[in-house]
Amino acid sequence: MSTKLMEKTQVQVAERRIATHRVLLEDERMVVTHWLFKPGDQTGWHLHDRDYMPVHMSTGRIFFEMADGSTGEIDYVPGSSSYIRGPVEHNAINIGDVDVVALEIEFKK
């Protein structure tokens, strides 16, 4: 992570909670992580150096910031997903008023 992003993360961590997450499964092929974002929670800046697939388990609205400075929003629809090629460096923030739940499948191979 760049120094600029590290400084940004340190400020955000003080201002926002980090979303609850736990690894459900890890083997030689993948890591499956369960994420629970309360309103206002963030992931904090992080790097996906491998391809991954978020699976939306609830409704909600996520704002994302990319390392290149671009931003966007995603409206979660339960059961929807996308395939994202790494590397990706970003931060995601729940900007809605409901909890957001997702599974993240990161592919090791």
N, C-alpha and C positions, 0 to 999 in steps of 0.2 A: 504494500500500500504506500502511496506517495506520502510525503510529509504533510502536504496540504490536506489530503483526505484524512490523515491521522489527526491533525488539529481539529478538523471539522467534526470528526467522530467524537473526540473528547468533549467538545462543547455540547453536541447533541445528546450524549449519554447523560450529561448533567441535566439537560432539559426534558428528556423523554425517557420513558422506561424501555428496556429491551424486552421484546416479545418473548413469551415462554416457549421454549422449544426443547424437544428431547429426541434422541435417536431411538427409533423403534427397531431398526434392523441394520446391521452392517455385515457385509461379507466381501469376498474378493471381487464382486461385480458391481455392487451398489451400496449406497447409504440412503436409508429412508428416514426422514425427520418429520415429526409432527410439530406444527407451529400453531400457536394461539396468540393472536394479536388483540388485546383489549383496545378500545378507542384511544388513539394517541400513541400506542406502542410502535416501536421501530425495530428493524433487524440490526441497525448499526451498519456502518460501512463494512463490506466483506467482499471477498473474491471467490467466484466459482471458477476454478481453473479447469473444470471438466463440464461436459454437457449435463444438463439437468432438466427435470420436468416437474413443474408445480401442478398439483391437482387441487382444485378449489373444492372445499368441502362445505362451504357456507356462502351466504351472500355477503356483500360488503364492498368497500371502496378502498383501494390501495393507491397511494401516491408513490412513485419511484423516482429516484435520482440516479443518474448514471455517472460514471467517472469522467466522461467527456463533457459533462455539464448539461446534457439533455435531461428532460423530465417528462413524465407522463402519468396517466391514471388508468387503473384497471378496475372495472366493475366485475366482482366475482359472481359467477353463476355456479351453483353446486353441480359437481360432476364434470365441469369443464377443465381443460388442461392445455398446455402448450409445450413444445419441445424447444429448448433454448441451448444454443451452442456456446460453450465456453471458449475463451475466458470472458467472464462478465464481472465487472466490479460495480457494485451499486448499494443503495440503501432503500428500504421499503418501509412506508409509514401507513398505518391505518388512519385514514382521515375521516372515516365514517363514525356513526354513533352506535354501531353494533360490533360484537366480537367477530373476528375473521379467523377462520380455521382453514389450514391447508396442510397437505402432505407434500414434501419435497423429495423427489427421487433423483439422486445424483449418481451418474453412471461412472464407474471406475474404468471400464473397458469399452 
